[in-house]
């Protein structure tokens, strides 16, 4: 962990309302460190995407002091509970997670940090699974950890919990990514499992201590579940299940997507079967998963954990999709402008020399075709 002053600057930065991961990274790129960002004042206006409200925020000493005071108190609470904070520039920060466009600036971690040194696969699915789904998730998790992989999931009821249990029963490692603060046990029924993961695996969250499990946090949590993993396995999910959000995020992050088939008359099979129709890898055994993963894996049946500085460079397979042939020159130019990551509408307007009303129409068309998606702050990114 970095020095306490540095950690407090990171905490103060994430405490600022209206400043998301993408805009915060732009500020860091412009000014260098969280401490310098907090002292930038009205100079933040020169950074693309920073609106008037944020300029006023950075120009208000009282509001910045309030964020710094909270950060100081949060640092004390974190230390008292034995939680480790990983900033995105920390060498212990998971390198695979850094590859996603909206990676968290800060991770709260409780447990065995060495879990982040091993390649991982996520197992997620329905909160109300059948006995078949429960059995499959436990078995797959056991087999994955015996092959030297870490099992990642979200500690939710149902498939998530069963995946964590299977990994622990097999003596393996598991990471639970929470949609609330690390000191909030949710669901309450998973209290014993939460405790066991904290002792044998790793509990993780991007949210400050005390953050309640509100609905909007879980889709954001899902991007970390998939971002930590080489691939995501879906075991039972209805058509509108949160597990399918994780599958979509996995595709956007260039991860492998796996689906376990189920009964054709079960609504809980509709999600995995839909993914299979779209090209997901069918899973009948753990070998189906291993066959699609990059070749950089620890020795099978190994309990050894590599040193942090020896983490292998795991690179997912390239899933780049060719652009449709019927795109106009303007649409292709917009897609090309997003190759380097997210970009705001003002930059797109400047690069394309298109009037804003025309630009909005083109962007909406690309979004409806699933080629791009809009992020907060009128940012756009390729899907």
PLY file of the C-alpha trace (Angstrom):
ply
format ascii 1.0
element vertex 383
property float x
property float y
property float z
element edge 382
property int vertex1
property int vertex2
end_header
0.00 0.00 0.00
1.13 3.53 -0.69
1.81 6.11 2.03
-1.21 7.26 4.01
-1.17 10.75 2.48
-1.27 9.30 -1.02
-4.11 6.97 -0.07
-6.06 9.86 1.41
-5.69 11.80 -1.85
-7.07 8.82 -3.79
-9.97 8.50 -1.34
-10.71 12.22 -1.53
-10.76 12.01 -5.32
-13.31 9.19 -5.43
-15.41 11.05 -2.86
-16.04 13.96 -5.22
-19.63 13.84 -6.55
-20.06 13.71 -10.30
-16.53 12.52 -11.02
-16.57 9.07 -12.58
-13.70 6.74 -13.41
-13.21 7.97 -16.98
-13.12 11.70 -16.17
-10.93 11.07 -13.12
-8.40 9.27 -15.33
-8.34 12.23 -17.71
-7.59 14.54 -14.81
-4.84 12.21 -13.60
-3.35 12.13 -17.09
-3.37 15.93 -17.18
-2.05 16.69 -13.69
-0.16 13.55 -12.67
-1.30 12.58 -9.17
-4.53 12.74 -7.13
-2.90 15.36 -4.89
-2.16 17.59 -7.86
-5.66 17.07 -9.25
-7.17 18.20 -5.95
-5.05 21.37 -6.11
-5.73 22.11 -9.78
-8.62 24.50 -9.17
-10.13 26.09 -12.26
-7.39 24.59 -14.42
-9.49 21.41 -14.62
-11.66 23.26 -17.15
-8.94 22.67 -19.74
-9.48 18.90 -19.55
-11.99 17.57 -22.14
-15.30 16.47 -20.65
-15.01 18.50 -17.43
-18.19 20.54 -17.16
-19.11 23.63 -15.22
-20.27 21.78 -12.10
-16.94 20.02 -11.71
-15.01 23.24 -12.31
-17.02 24.84 -9.50
-16.36 21.82 -7.29
-12.58 21.97 -7.78
-12.70 25.72 -7.16
-14.45 25.32 -3.80
-11.99 24.95 -0.88
-14.78 24.03 1.55
-16.07 21.17 -0.62
-12.56 19.87 -1.20
-11.83 20.08 2.53
-14.99 18.07 3.18
-13.76 15.34 0.81
-10.32 15.35 2.46
-11.85 15.06 5.94
-13.98 12.10 4.85
-10.88 10.50 3.29
-8.95 10.86 6.53
-11.75 9.19 8.50
-12.16 6.45 5.89
-8.47 5.68 6.07
-8.76 5.14 9.82
-11.78 2.86 9.37
-10.03 0.84 6.66
-6.94 0.35 8.79
-9.00 -0.69 11.83
-10.74 -3.44 9.83
-7.60 -4.84 8.22
-8.68 -3.83 4.73
-6.11 -3.17 2.03
-6.64 -0.40 -0.52
-5.26 -0.93 -4.02
-4.94 2.18 -6.17
-4.92 1.70 -9.93
-1.21 2.60 -10.04
-0.32 0.02 -7.37
1.80 -2.90 -8.69
-0.60 -5.26 -6.88
-3.61 -3.92 -8.81
-4.86 -6.72 -11.12
-3.38 -6.08 -14.56
-6.27 -7.70 -16.43
-8.74 -5.31 -14.80
-6.67 -2.36 -16.04
-7.55 -3.42 -19.59
-11.20 -2.39 -19.28
-12.13 1.18 -20.16
-13.81 2.02 -16.83
-11.64 0.22 -14.30
-12.07 1.39 -10.68
-9.55 3.91 -9.39
-9.49 2.18 -6.03
-10.24 -1.33 -4.76
-11.06 -2.27 -1.18
-9.66 -5.76 -0.51
-10.05 -8.03 2.52
-8.41 -11.44 2.65
-5.74 -13.19 0.62
-4.38 -10.65 -1.86
-2.40 -13.43 -3.58
-5.67 -14.46 -5.25
-5.02 -11.60 -7.68
-1.82 -13.30 -8.87
-3.60 -16.25 -10.46
-5.70 -16.42 -13.64
-9.41 -16.43 -12.91
-12.73 -17.52 -14.39
-16.08 -16.09 -13.29
-19.09 -18.31 -12.61
-22.42 -16.47 -12.33
-26.10 -17.14 -12.81
-29.60 -17.16 -11.36
-30.37 -16.14 -7.79
-33.05 -18.86 -7.70
-31.39 -21.82 -9.42
-32.68 -25.35 -9.78
-30.92 -28.23 -8.05
-29.32 -28.97 -11.41
-27.90 -25.45 -11.61
-26.60 -25.60 -8.03
-24.86 -28.90 -8.69
-23.29 -27.74 -11.94
-21.91 -24.52 -10.44
-20.38 -26.35 -7.47
-18.82 -29.01 -9.69
-17.40 -26.55 -12.22
-15.96 -24.36 -9.46
-14.28 -27.36 -7.86
-12.81 -28.47 -11.17
-11.59 -24.98 -12.06
-9.69 -24.46 -8.81
-8.14 -27.93 -9.13
-6.74 -26.75 -12.45
-5.09 -23.80 -10.71
-7.69 -21.13 -11.51
-9.40 -18.72 -9.15
-13.21 -18.63 -9.22
-14.72 -15.12 -9.28
-18.35 -14.33 -8.52
-20.60 -11.78 -6.86
-21.61 -13.41 -3.53
-25.28 -13.21 -4.56
-27.78 -15.89 -3.61
-27.99 -18.89 -5.90
-25.32 -19.68 -8.47
-22.84 -17.08 -7.18
-22.89 -18.49 -3.68
-22.67 -22.08 -4.92
-19.63 -21.21 -7.06
-17.85 -19.72 -4.04
-18.77 -22.76 -1.93
-17.51 -25.19 -4.56
-14.16 -23.42 -4.83
-13.67 -23.36 -1.06
-14.73 -26.99 -0.59
-12.07 -28.04 -3.09
-9.43 -26.12 -1.15
-9.12 -23.49 -3.87
-9.27 -19.71 -4.01
-12.24 -17.54 -4.79
-12.85 -13.79 -5.14
-16.19 -12.27 -4.16
-16.89 -8.85 -5.68
-19.47 -6.99 -3.63
-22.04 -4.44 -4.74
-21.78 -2.66 -1.39
-19.15 -1.67 1.15
-16.86 -4.41 2.41
-18.27 -4.04 5.91
-21.81 -4.73 4.70
-22.71 -8.42 4.54
-25.22 -8.88 1.72
-27.20 -11.02 1.46
-27.35 -11.51 5.22
-27.78 -15.26 4.85
-24.26 -15.41 3.39
-22.64 -14.22 6.61
-20.75 -17.50 7.23
-19.71 -17.68 3.56
-18.54 -14.05 3.69
-16.40 -14.88 6.71
-14.93 -17.99 5.07
-14.05 -16.13 1.86
-12.36 -13.42 3.92
-10.23 -16.11 5.56
-9.48 -18.35 2.54
-10.14 -16.15 -0.47
-10.60 -12.45 -1.19
-13.48 -10.02 -0.66
-13.40 -6.99 -2.97
-15.39 -3.82 -3.58
-14.92 -0.44 -5.21
-17.40 1.18 -2.81
-16.56 3.03 0.41
-17.27 1.38 3.73
-20.88 1.54 4.75
-22.19 1.76 1.16
-25.58 -0.01 1.08
-26.44 -2.66 -1.54
-28.46 -0.37 -3.81
-29.68 -1.66 -7.17
-27.51 0.57 -9.35
-24.32 -0.78 -7.79
-24.73 -4.34 -9.02
-24.42 -3.80 -12.80
-21.31 -1.71 -12.05
-20.05 -4.53 -9.81
-20.52 -6.97 -12.67
-17.93 -5.19 -14.84
-15.32 -5.99 -12.16
-16.41 -9.64 -12.00
-15.85 -10.02 -15.74
-12.87 -7.64 -15.79
-10.92 -9.78 -13.33
-11.57 -12.92 -15.36
-10.34 -14.58 -18.53
-13.87 -15.78 -19.18
-17.37 -15.84 -17.72
-19.48 -18.99 -17.30
-23.26 -18.53 -17.19
-25.13 -21.24 -15.28
-28.92 -20.75 -15.46
-30.27 -17.26 -16.09
-33.60 -15.87 -17.18
-33.80 -13.55 -20.16
-33.54 -10.41 -18.01
-31.07 -11.80 -15.49
-28.19 -9.73 -14.15
-25.93 -12.60 -15.17
-26.58 -11.68 -18.81
-25.35 -8.15 -18.05
-22.11 -9.76 -16.93
-22.00 -11.78 -20.16
-22.47 -8.62 -22.24
-19.78 -6.82 -20.30
-17.45 -9.79 -20.80
-17.88 -9.53 -24.57
-17.24 -5.79 -24.47
-14.09 -6.46 -22.45
-12.89 -9.05 -24.98
-13.39 -11.97 -22.58
-14.57 -15.48 -23.35
-18.24 -16.23 -22.69
-19.35 -19.75 -21.75
-22.86 -21.10 -21.24
-24.10 -24.27 -19.58
-27.12 -25.79 -21.39
-30.22 -26.69 -19.39
-33.72 -28.09 -19.79
-35.49 -26.73 -22.84
-38.71 -26.22 -20.85
-37.08 -24.22 -18.05
-37.21 -20.38 -18.11
-33.85 -20.42 -16.33
-32.29 -22.00 -19.42
-33.40 -19.20 -21.73
-30.41 -16.99 -20.93
-27.66 -19.59 -21.52
-29.46 -20.96 -24.59
-29.72 -17.46 -26.04
-25.99 -16.96 -25.49
-25.28 -20.28 -27.20
-27.29 -19.16 -30.23
-25.14 -16.00 -30.31
-21.88 -17.95 -30.33
-21.02 -18.55 -26.67
-18.95 -21.67 -25.96
-21.06 -24.62 -24.81
-19.86 -26.08 -21.51
-20.36 -29.75 -20.70
-17.17 -30.11 -18.66
-14.30 -28.03 -17.35
-12.25 -29.09 -20.38
-14.58 -27.05 -22.60
-13.56 -23.97 -20.61
-9.85 -24.70 -20.52
-9.76 -25.29 -24.28
-10.82 -21.67 -24.94
-8.55 -19.94 -22.43
-5.12 -18.47 -23.25
-2.28 -20.97 -22.78
-0.80 -19.12 -19.79
-2.02 -21.19 -16.82
-0.34 -22.48 -13.67
0.58 -26.14 -13.46
-2.51 -28.29 -13.14
-3.46 -29.45 -9.65
-0.94 -26.91 -8.26
-1.39 -25.08 -4.98
1.59 -22.82 -5.57
1.02 -19.09 -5.80
3.44 -17.06 -7.94
5.09 -13.96 -6.58
3.41 -10.66 -7.48
6.27 -9.61 -9.71
6.10 -12.92 -11.55
2.50 -12.61 -12.70
2.37 -13.84 -16.32
1.08 -11.47 -18.99
-2.31 -13.07 -19.65
-3.82 -11.74 -22.88
-7.34 -12.73 -23.88
-8.03 -13.87 -27.42
-8.86 -11.10 -29.86
-12.60 -10.77 -30.42
-12.47 -7.68 -32.66
-15.59 -7.58 -34.82
-15.36 -6.25 -38.37
-17.47 -3.17 -39.11
-20.61 -3.72 -41.20
-20.17 -3.01 -44.91
-23.16 -0.68 -45.08
-21.74 2.01 -42.77
-21.46 5.48 -44.27
-18.15 7.34 -44.43
-19.26 9.53 -41.53
-20.18 6.50 -39.42
-16.87 4.81 -40.18
-15.02 7.98 -39.20
-16.85 8.07 -35.87
-16.06 4.40 -35.21
-12.41 5.05 -36.04
-12.31 7.98 -33.60
-13.34 5.59 -30.81
-10.58 3.07 -31.46
-8.45 4.46 -28.64
-11.24 4.23 -26.06
-14.04 6.48 -24.86
-14.40 9.96 -26.35
-16.83 12.77 -25.58
-19.27 14.30 -28.00
-17.43 17.63 -28.20
-14.26 15.87 -29.37
-16.28 13.82 -31.86
-17.85 17.00 -33.22
-14.45 18.64 -33.58
-12.86 15.60 -35.26
-15.76 14.95 -37.63
-16.60 18.60 -38.41
-20.27 17.59 -38.22
-22.99 19.75 -36.67
-24.22 18.44 -33.32
-27.73 17.58 -34.54
-26.31 15.42 -37.36
-23.79 13.87 -34.97
-26.51 12.91 -32.48
-28.50 11.14 -35.24
-25.43 9.17 -36.40
-24.46 8.20 -32.85
-27.99 7.06 -32.04
-28.01 4.87 -35.16
-24.69 3.27 -34.21
-25.91 2.70 -30.66
-29.15 1.07 -31.83
-27.09 -1.30 -33.98
-25.06 -2.29 -30.93
-21.80 -0.92 -32.38
-21.24 1.72 -29.70
-22.62 2.57 -26.27
-22.99 5.81 -24.39
-21.27 6.37 -21.05
-22.03 9.02 -18.42
-20.98 12.56 -19.36
-21.86 12.13 -23.08
-18.91 9.80 -23.57
-19.08 7.18 -26.33
-17.15 3.94 -26.69
-17.10 1.06 -29.16
-18.92 -2.06 -27.98
0 1
1 2
2 3
3 4
4 5
5 6
6 7
7 8
8 9
9 10
10 11
11 12
12 13
13 14
14 15
15 16
16 17
17 18
18 19
19 20
20 21
21 22
22 23
23 24
24 25
25 26
26 27
27 28
28 29
29 30
30 31
31 32
32 33
33 34
34 35
35 36
36 37
37 38
38 39
39 40
40 41
41 42
42 43
43 44
44 45
45 46
46 47
47 48
48 49
49 50
50 51
51 52
52 53
53 54
54 55
55 56
56 57
57 58
58 59
59 60
60 61
61 62
62 63
63 64
64 65
65 66
66 67
67 68
68 69
69 70
70 71
71 72
72 73
73 74
74 75
75 76
76 77
77 78
78 79
79 80
80 81
81 82
82 83
83 84
84 85
85 86
86 87
87 88
88 89
89 90
90 91
91 92
92 93
93 94
94 95
95 96
96 97
97 98
98 99
99 100
100 101
101 102
102 103
103 104
104 105
105 106
106 107
107 108
108 109
109 110
110 111
111 112
112 113
113 114
114 115
115 116
116 117
117 118
118 119
119 120
120 121
121 122
122 123
123 124
124 125
125 126
126 127
127 128
128 129
129 130
130 131
131 132
132 133
133 134
134 135
135 136
136 137
137 138
138 139
139 140
140 141
141 142
142 143
143 144
144 145
145 146
146 147
147 148
148 149
149 150
150 151
151 152
152 153
153 154
154 155
155 156
156 157
157 158
158 159
159 160
160 161
161 162
162 163
163 164
164 165
165 166
166 167
167 168
168 169
169 170
170 171
171 172
172 173
173 174
174 175
175 176
176 177
177 178
178 179
179 180
180 181
181 182
182 183
183 184
184 185
185 186
186 187
187 188
188 189
189 190
190 191
191 192
192 193
193 194
194 195
195 196
196 197
197 198
198 199
199 200
200 201
201 202
202 203
203 204
204 205
205 206
206 207
207 208
208 209
209 210
210 211
211 212
212 213
213 214
214 215
215 216
216 217
217 218
218 219
219 220
220 221
221 222
222 223
223 224
224 225
225 226
226 227
227 228
228 229
229 230
230 231
231 232
232 233
233 234
234 235
235 236
236 237
237 238
238 239
239 240
240 241
241 242
242 243
243 244
244 245
245 246
246 247
247 248
248 249
249 250
250 251
251 252
252 253
253 254
254 255
255 256
256 257
257 258
258 259
259 260
260 261
261 262
262 263
263 264
264 265
265 266
266 267
267 268
268 269
269 270
270 271
271 272
272 273
273 274
274 275
275 276
276 277
277 278
278 279
279 280
280 281
281 282
282 283
283 284
284 285
285 286
286 287
287 288
288 289
289 290
290 291
291 292
292 293
293 294
294 295
295 296
296 297
297 298
298 299
299 300
300 301
301 302
302 303
303 304
304 305
305 306
306 307
307 308
308 309
309 310
310 311
311 312
312 313
313 314
314 315
315 316
316 317
317 318
318 319
319 320
320 321
321 322
322 323
323 324
324 325
325 326
326 327
327 328
328 329
329 330
330 331
331 332
332 333
333 334
334 335
335 336
336 337
337 338
338 339
339 340
340 341
341 342
342 343
343 344
344 345
345 346
346 347
347 348
348 349
349 350
350 351
351 352
352 353
353 354
354 355
355 356
356 357
357 358
358 359
359 360
360 361
361 362
362 363
363 364
364 365
365 366
366 367
367 368
368 369
369 370
370 371
371 372
372 373
373 374
374 375
375 376
376 377
377 378
378 379
379 380
380 381
381 382
